């Protein structure tokens, strides 16, 4: 039977049979045998305890945050007592190895850099344990057999020892548990070694375990007696536990060599990480204000006067197209003098602050058509336009009455408004559950798109010139032009063919212009040319109305075919069909083609079916995704659904209530990396709109965005966006900046973010921690306010608010001077 750690070995000197010589001889002989066996086996028995202790101690030191090493064991104990957070709660419960495995990569035990090597180290440790266990089992079998003989005799001779052991052992266990709870990693490892040995021995020979344990305890007691001579009586029990952890003799020297702590030395990983963070935080950004001819309205890719001056021709509106500088500006656009926080929607649809867009030229030119008027400190918008002087809503209803299949807000959800002016048409379509992608050039109609954006209506600065529009093929339910000043009929109808590319099969082109209802020769000639052109394109003239009594205008509605039958039956192939090699979805800086693409006929091809009615189309995976793989690696429909649910959770649980954003003041929103449009879809119940941007180097998911009843455009974030400064209330960037940084000047991208975001507007960034930290320092240098920052597992979330601050130093942008 095993004795307690503090019990004495009774040599049976007091037994009644000691008077008999033969009995004494037998007892002495057995005692000598026991001593010999103990001497032979004590070394291997101790090593069984020491090596697991050494291994476990090494494992734990690798996982615990490094502390300064000291030869005084009690000092180490005190350090862990002061830092209980270094160990997870379950590291002090049960088997230490199990606790470490469960917390690897989850608690505070590991740095992120070490997690990559976890599986490899576990495999090596497991292999070592198997080899050690195999060796130990062989030794234990022979040792425990001898030990069992001694135990048998002692069990038959002494019942009192068992009683003493039962009293002492709980005390020892209680002491061990106390040491564990104090965070003493050495004691925990030793206990594991003892437990592992005991369990292995018990499996081999249950009755022989006690003899084996007794030998270990006797050896420990000898070390404790030596140690106790140097310690006070009050500290004897504590140091006793500590000494049990460490081996003695040569193995102690080996342990000192192989088990290292950082001591006063820092690690290279720590030094490098600290230096990078220091450089990042101490990096100085020297911001300057842009000096350009456009001033507060500067759009780098549209105000590149140096490039415009070198154009060979402006016949096709080349001077209104994008001409981006080779090096994008890193200066900040100034604010208009007297700038105020924009008026909130829906009041902003009727009026805006004059000093936010201090332009009166358009009011002088179009005031009689109720585009815009100057009213004191406001610019007011009566809701009119060239074709609907007495209000857009009546005009919108007039179109639906003329063409019932338009079905605003049901069959028709996403439209393109060409030559939008101040976008009153799109602004009032919100009342019919329709979103309009409105565009107009930056031309003599001063700041018309800027007026639209300040009102809270989606719009971009663009022109139908020599290149395709930045939208995929077959995505708009309706294309609208109300006296948009585009010569559709010239040059083989090249511009109208571009509308044919982006119009969904079965969709309508609604045209409202003087050639429809005026009889002057020029208008009659244009109408006849349009009838001939649309017929050759197989467009069906659904209705040509008479004049509306209220606005005095008429509309013509054409429908795009849903099959190729008409194309094949044409006697004259003008305009021609595009070759099969021509990709209709290629839209970034692609020259216009004077040809038509065939209608999709395969039932699994996008455009062969009309989408679900709104709002069902928002949540439903598009039918043509069934055979594709999604951007996250799953089957596309599953990918789509997972993304949709993900953004619902994020927006509901985090964005709406967790960031301190007053969503009633948010109207114009941009998702800078939209993917499936899940972020925009999750905001559907709020009174706002989202411009979904799909970067040109990202998977082309923009058709999916449109299929859901949302809208957006392609863009290259190494260039400026085609919008005026101070256009958006909120920008959202999900893992965009880390990708953009690989090929763009990140400072220029941040300067662009500053340009298009309104003062007091919010930027939400989700990206890796390194990028988030870099952006935080950069934005702080512009005196933006950090509203929220969170990081976990190398992923970060940042919410910042733009300030009104502008630098004092000025930088002249030479290519932007007219």
N, C-alpha and C positions, 0 to 999 in steps of 0.2 A: 504494500500500500504506500502511496506517496505521502510524504510528510508535509506539513505546512512549511512555508518559507522560513519561519522563525522558530520552528521546533527543533529539538536536539535529537541526535541519533542515540538511542538507548542500546548499550552493548550487553544488556541482559545480565549485568553483574549482580543484581539483587534477587535473582530467581532462587527458589528453594532447592533446586537440583544441583546448585553449584558445589555442594559437598562431595559429589561423586566425581571421581577423577576422570572416568571415561567420558562423562558428559562435558566436563571442562575441556577435555582434549578436542571433542567434536566441535564445541563452540568456538574455540580458538582457531581451529582449522578452517571452519566456515568463514569466520571473521577475516582471516588472512586472504582467503579466496575473494571475498567481497572487496577488500581493499585493492587487491591486484586487478580485479575486473574493473573497478571504478577508475583506477589509474589508466588503464588501457583505453577505456571508453570515454573518459571525461573530455578529451580533446575533440573527438568527433561529435560528441553531444553538444558541446558549446558551439561548434561551428554551424550546426544545424540552426541554431538560434541566430548566430551573428550574421550569416550571409543574407537571409531574408531581411533582417533588420537593415543591413547595409543597402540592399537593393531598394527597399521601401523608402528608406531615408533619401536616397538619390532621387527616386520618383517624386517625392513630395517637394524636395527643394527645387526641382525643375518647375513645379507648378505653382508654388507660392511666390508672391512678390518678394524679390530679394531683400534681405535685411543685412545689416552689418554683422559679420561673423565675429565671434569671440570664443576663446577657449573655455570661458566660464559658462557651464551649462545652465546654471540658474539665470544667467543674464539672458540667454536665448529664450528661456521660458517666459521671462518678464516681457520681452519684446512682443511675443505673440499674444500675451495677455492684453497688451495695450492696443493690439490691432486685430480684434476678433473678426473684422470684415475680410481678412485675408483668406479665411477658410469658409466654405459653405457650411450650412447648418448640418448637413448629413455627413460631413467629413469626420465628425466626432462620434458618429453612431455606427455601430456594427463594424464590418470589415473595412479597413482603410482603402485597400485596393479597389473595392467595389465603389466606394464613395468617389474616388478620384476618377474612375472610368465614367461614372454617371455625370460628373460635372465637367468633364473635359470639353472645352469650347463653349460652355454654357454659363459658368460662374465667373468669378474673378481670379480663378487659379491660373489661367493661361493668358499670355499675350496673344494677340491675333497672329503674330508672325510665327509662333510656335505651333499653331494648329495644323499647318501643312505636314509637319513631321510626326504627328500623333500616331497615325496608323502604323507607320514603319517602326516606331519605338515600341509600340504595344506588341507587335509581332516578335521583335527581338527579345523583349522581356519575357514573353510567353514561352519562347523557345528555351531561354535560360532556366526558367522555372521548371519546365518539363525535365530538362537534363538534371537539374539539382534534385528534383523530387525522386527521379529514378535512382540516383546515387545514394540519396539519403535513405530510401526505403530499404536498400540492401544492407546498409549499416545498421539501421534500426532493427531489422529482423534478428541479426545475431546479437546485438547489444541487449535488446529487450528480452531475449531468451534467458540470458544470464541474470539480468535484473529481475526477471520474474521469479527465479529461484530464491533470490534474497528476499523478495517481497513475500513469498509463500511462507518462509520461515518466520519472518517478522509478523505476519498476519496471525499465525497460529500462536505466537509467543506473547504478543502485546496488543491488547484491545484499547489501551489508553492512548496510544499514538493516534489512532483513528479519531478519537474524540477531540484531541488537541488540534488535529488538522482541520476538522470541520469547523472549529472556532476561529482558527487563524486565516483560513483561505478567504472567507467573505471579506475580512478586513483588507486583505491584499487586493482583492478585486475592486473594493470600494475606492482604495487609494489609486488604482490604475484608472478607474473611470474619472476620478477627480482630475488626474493629470491630463487625460484626454480632453476633458471639457475646457481646461485652461489653454489648450492650443499647443501642447508639447508634442511636436511632430515626432521626436525621437522615441518617446514612450509609446506612441500609437503604433509606430512601426515595429517596435519590439514585441508588443502584445500580439500583433498580427503574426510575427514569426513564431511566437510560442503557440498561438492558436493553430497555425498551419501545421506545426510539428505534431502537436497533440492529436489533431484530427487525423493526420496521416498515420500516426502510430496506432491510434485506436482502431483504424480500419484493418491494420495488420494483426494486432493482438490486443484486444480490449483490456485484458487483465494486466498486461505488461506495461501499460502506459505509466502507472504510478511509479514503478522503479526507475524508468527513464527520467521522469520529471524530478524525482528525488535527487538524482545525480546532478542535474542542472542546478537545482536549488542549492545543493550542498556547495557546488562551485561558486555560485553567486554569493552564498553566505560568507565564504572565505574572503571574497573581494569586499563585501560589505563590512566585515570586521576590520580589515585594513583601512578602509575609508573612514570608518567611524572614529578612529584614533585622531583624525585630523579635523573632525567636525564637532560642533556643539551637540548636546543631546537633543535639543529642540529641533535641529535640522536633520537629524539622522534619517527619519523616514523619507523625507523629500529627496535627499541625495541618494538614498538607497534605490529609489525608483529610477533616478537618472543614470546611476552606474549600471543598472541592469540592462540599459539600452545599448551601451557601447561595449564592444569586445575588448579584450586585453591582449598584451604582448604584441607579436609581429603583425597579427591581423589588424590591430589598432593602427599601426603605421601604414598598412596598405589602405585602410579606410581613409586615413587623412590624405593620402595621395590621390585617390580616385574620386572621393566625394568632396567637391570644392564648392565654396560659396564665393560671392562677389567680394566680400570684405570691403576694403576701401576703394576697390576698383569698380568702375562702371563698365557696362557692356557696350560693344560697338553699336548694337542696335539702338540702345538707349541714347547714346551720344549722337548718332546720326539723325534719329527722329527728333531729338530736342533741337538740333541745329537747323533742320529743315523748318520746324515750326517757328524757330526764332527768326530765321531769314524771312519767312512768310509774314510774320507779324510786324517785323521791323522794316519791311519793304515800303519805300515811299513812292506814292503815285502822285505825279505832278499833273494835275488837271488844269486845263485852260478852256476859255470860252471861245467857240467858233466865231470867226469873223467872216461872213459870206454875204453875198448880195441878197440872198433870201432872208437873212437875219433869223428871227424866231421861227420862220416857216421852212427852214433848210431841210431838204430831202437829198442826201448825198448822190443817189443814183439818178435823180431827175434834175439836179441843179449842177451838173458837171459841165460848165460852160466851155471849158477847154476842149472837151470831146465834141460838144455840139458845134463849136466853131470849125471843126475839121471834118464835118459831115459833107459828103459829096452831093447829097440831095436831101431836101425836106418834103419832097412831093408826097410821100406816103407817111407823113407824120413822124419821120425818124427822130426829129428833135423833141418829140414828146415821149419817146420810148426811154427805156432804162440804159444809162451809160455810166456804169459804176467805175469809180477810180480804182487803179491798181492797188493802192494802199488805202483802205478805208480810214476815215477820220477817227482820231482818238480824243478829240475835243468835245466839249459839251455845248449843246445848242442853248442860246440865251432864252429867257422868258420874256414875253411881251410886258411892257411896262403897265402896271396896274392889274396883272393877272390875278384872278380869284378862283376859288374852288368852284368847279362847274355846277350848274343847277342840276338837280336830280331828275331822273325820269319819273313820270311822264311829262312833267312841266317843261323839261328841256326840249321836247318836241315842238313846243310853241314859242319858246324864247331862250336865248343864251346871253351871257354877259358880252357886251360890245368889246371890252378891253381884252377878252380872251382871244377873239378873232377880229382885230380892229381893221376891218376892210369894209368900205362903203361902196366900192365901184359896182359890185354886183347888185346892190340895192338900187343904184341909179339906173342900171341897165335893165333889170328885171322886176323892178318894183311894181310896175303896172300889171305884171303877170302873177303877182302875189307870191313870188319866190321868197323874198326877204325884204324887210323894212327896218329902218332905224327908228327906234322908239326910246328916246331918252338914253339910259345906260344899257339898254337891251337892244339886241337884234331880234326881231320877231318874224315868225314864219306862219302866215295864214293858212298853210297847208296846200298851197296851190302850186302850179307849174305851168309850163307853156301850153299844155294840152288840157289842164284841169284847173283853170283859174279859180273856180268856185269850190274847190275842195277835192282832195284825193279820194276820199271814201266813196263819193258818188261815182267817180270815174271807175273805181275798182268794181263797184257793183254793176256798173254799166257793161263792163267787159264780161262778167259772169252771166249776165242776162243775155248777152249777144252770143256767147259760147258756153252753154251750160256744162259741157264736159270739162271745162276748166276746174270747176268745183273747188274753189279756194279752201285751203285748210284740210282737205280730204284727199282728193286725187292729186291736187297740186300743192306741194309743200315747199319746194326749193326753186327759186327762179333767178334768172340773170337779168339785171336791169342795165341796159346799155345807154351811156350818155345820161346819167341819172340826175344831173344838176345838183340840187341840194338834198336829193333823195327823199322827198316827201312821199313819193309813191311807195317806196320800201318802208318808210316810217309808219305809214298807216296800214300796210299789209299785216303788221303784227296783230292788228285787231281781228284779222281773219285767219290767224294761226299759220301764216306764211312768212318765210324768211327770204330776204332778197340779197343776193350778192350784187351790190351796186358799184359801178365804176364810171369814172369820167377822167379826162386828161387834166393835167395841170396846165391850163391854157389861159386865154384872156378872160375867161369866166372865173375871175379871181376867187381862189380858196373855196370853190363850191364843195369839194369833197371834205375839206376841213370843217365847213359849216355842218355837213351831214354828221361827221363824227362827234363834233361838239354837242350836237343835238341828241346823241345816243343812238344813231342809225348806222348800221354797217356799210362801209364803203371803202374803196381803195382807189389810188391814182393809177390809171392805166389808159391805154389807147389801143384801138384796132389799127395797127400799122403794118409792119412787115413780119411780125412774129406771131406765133400761136399764143392764145391766152393761157395763163398758168393754171389751167383746170384739165382734169381728165376728160376723155370722150364719153358722150352719152350719159350725162349726169343731171342736167337741168330739166325740170318738168315743163317749164315755160321760159321763153326768152322774150323780153319786152323792150320795145323801143318807142318812146314817145317824142317824136320830132328830135331824134338824137343826132341829126346832122351827119350821119354816116352814108356815103354814096354806095349803097348796096349793089347797084346795078352795073357799076363800071368794072372794067378789066376782068370780064368773064365771071363776075360775081364772087371774086376771091374772098372778100370779107364776109359775104353771106354764107359761103361754104365753110368758113370757120365757125359760124353759128350752127351750121348743120352738124359739124363735128361734135360740139358740146351738148347739143340738144338730144334728149332721150327719144328713141323711136316711139312714135305715137304722141310726142309732145307738141306744143303749140308755139308758133312765132306770132306774137301779137304786136302789130305795128299801127301806130297812130301818128299820121303825118299828113301834111297838106295835099300830097299827090293822091290821097285816097278820096278826098271830098272837094277839092278845088278844081276848077275847069280851065285855069290859065294854061297856055300851051306848054310851058316848062314842066308843070306838074303832070299834065296829061302824058307827056313823053316819058317821064319817070315811071308813072304807073304802068304804062304799056310795057316798058322794059322789065319791070318787076314781075308782071304777069308771065311774060315769056320765060324769064329766068327761073322762077319758082316752078313753072310747069316742067321745064327741062330737068329740074332737080327732083321731080316727082312729088313736090309738096302739093297738098290739096288745099284749095281756097275754101275754107269752111264757111266763112261769112264775111261779107263786106257790108257794114252797117251804113245807115243814113246818119245824118248829123244828130248828135245828142242835143236835146233842147236846152239843157242847162249850160253845158260848156261849149256847145257849138262845134263839136269835133266828131269824127267818125273813126272806126277802127276796122282793120282787116286782120283776120286770123287764118294762119296757114298751119296745116298739120303735116308732120314728117311721117313718111311711110314706115311700116313695121316689117315689111318684107322686101325682097329684091325683084319681085315680079315686074314692077314698073321699069326698073333700071334695065332689065334684060329685054324689054319690049320696045325700048326707045329706038327710033329709026336713025337718030343722030346721037352719037356718044359724046355729047357736049352738055355740061362738063363731064370729063371722063371719070371713070372709077379709079380710085387709087390702087397702085400695085399691092399685092399681098404682103410685100416686104415693108410697106409703110405702116408704122405703129401709130394708131390714132391717139393712144394715151401718152405718147411722148410729147411733152408740152413746155419744157424748160429751154428757152432760147432756140426753139426750132422754127425755121422759116415757114411762112404760110405756103400751102400747096393749093393749086386750083384744081382740086379733084375731090371726089366723094368716096367715103368708105362704105362698104356694103353693110346692110343691116344684119345683125346676128340672127341666125336661124336655128342654131343648136339650142335646145331647151335648157342646156346646162351653161350656156354662155351669158355673160352679163349683158343686159339690154334686151334680151329676148322676151322678158316678162316685165310688166309694170309692177313697181313695188307695192307692198301693202299700203293701205290708206293710213294716214296719220291719225292717231299716234302709234298704231300697232307696229309700224315699220321701225320705230326707234329701238325696240327691244328684240326684234326678231333677227336672227342670223340670216344674211342674204342667201338666197337659194343657190347661187352660183359658187358658194364657198365649199360645198359638200365634198368635193374631190381634192381640195387643196390642204396644204399644211400651213398652220398659222405662224405668226412671227415669234411665238414663244415655244414652238416645237411640237405643239399638240395638233390634232386635227383642227382645221380652221373653225368649224362651228363650235367646238369645245373651247378653243382658244378665245373666240369672240365672247362666249358666255362668261368664261372665267374673268376676262378683262372687264366686262360689264359689271359683274358682281363686285370685283375688286374696287372699282372706282365708286360704286355706291357706298361701300363701307368707308372708304377713305374720306369721301366728301361728307357723309352723314356724321361720322364719329369724330373727325378731325377738323376738316376745313370749316364747316358751318359754325360750330360752337367752340372749337378749341384754339382758335388763333386770334380772337379778338377783332375779327373783321366785321364791320358794319355792312352787311350785304345789301342793305337798302340803298347804299351810296355806290354800289358797284353796278355798272351797266355794260360797259364795253370790256370784254374779256378776250384774251388770246391764249390758246394752248399752243406753245411753241414747238411741241413735239407730240402730236395728237394721237398717233397710231390708229386705233379703231374709233376714236372720238368718245371713249368711255367717260372721260372727265366732263366733257360738254353734256353728255346724256344724263349724267348724275345731277346736273344743275338745271334740269328741264323745268322744275317747278318754280324757279326764281325768275324774276322779271329782268332778264338780261339776255345777251346773245354772246356766242363764243366763235371767234375766228379760229378754225382748226388748221394749223399749219403742219404740213408734212414735209420735212426737210428732203432735199433732192437726193441725199446720200442715205436715206432711210428706206425701209421697205415701202413700196407704193401702196399704201392702204387708203389713200384719199377716196377712191371710188366707194369703199365701204362706208366712209363718213357720209357721203352724199346719199347712199342707199338708205341710210338710217333717217334721212330727213334733216340732216345737218349740212353745214357748208364749210368750205375752207379753200386753201390754195397751196401750191408748191412754193418753196422758197429755199434759197441758199443763205444760211446765216453768216457766211463770210462777207455778205453784202448787206446793204441797208434795205429795210422793208419799204414797200411802196405805199407809205402812209405819211401823213404830216406828223410833226412833233406833238407830243401830249395827246395822243389818240386814245390810249387805253387806261382803264381804271385798275386792271389786274392782269398780270402776266403769270403764266404757269409753265414751268420748265421741268419736265420729268426726264432725268438722265440725258439732258441735252448738252450741257456745257462740257462734260467730260469727253464727249465725242467731238464737239466743235473745236475744242482746244488742240486736237491732234492735227488740224489742218488750217486753223484760223488764228488770228491774233485775238486772244481772249480779251485784252483791254479794249480793242475796237468793238467787240461784241457787247461788252458791258456798256460802252458808250452809246451803242445803238439801243440797248435796253433803256438807258436813261433818256434817250431822245423820244422814244415812242410812249413811255409811261408818263402819266400825269403826276404833277406834284401831289403828294399824299397818297399816290397809288401804291399798290402792293405787288411784290414779286415773291412767288412761292417757288422754291427750288428743291427738288429731290434729286440727290446725286451722291457720289461717294464722298466720304468725309474730307478727303484731301481737297477736292474741288469746292466743297461747301466752305471750308476754312479759308481758302484763297478768295472766294467770292465775298465772304463776310468782311475780310480785311479791305478788299478793294472798294466795296460799297460803303464801309465805314469811313474810308478816306474821302468819300463824297458826302459825308455827313448824313447818310441814310440811317434810319433807326431800325435796329434789330428787334423785331416783335416776338420772335420765337426761334429757338434753335434746339435741335434734338438729334442725337446720333445713337446708333446701335449696330454692332457687327459691321463696322466700316461703311455703313450707309447713313446719310445725313439728311435732315430736313431743315430748311431755312425759310423764314418769312420775314421780309424786310419792307420798310415803308420809305418811299422817296421823299426827300426834303425839298424845300424851296431854295436851298443853297446853290449859288453859282460862284465859280472862281472869279478872282479879280484880274488875273492875268489873261491876256487875249492872244489867240493864235489865228493868223490869217490863213484861210484855206484858199490857196492861189487858184486852183482849178474851179473854184466856186464863185469867182468874181466875174461878173458879166462884162 
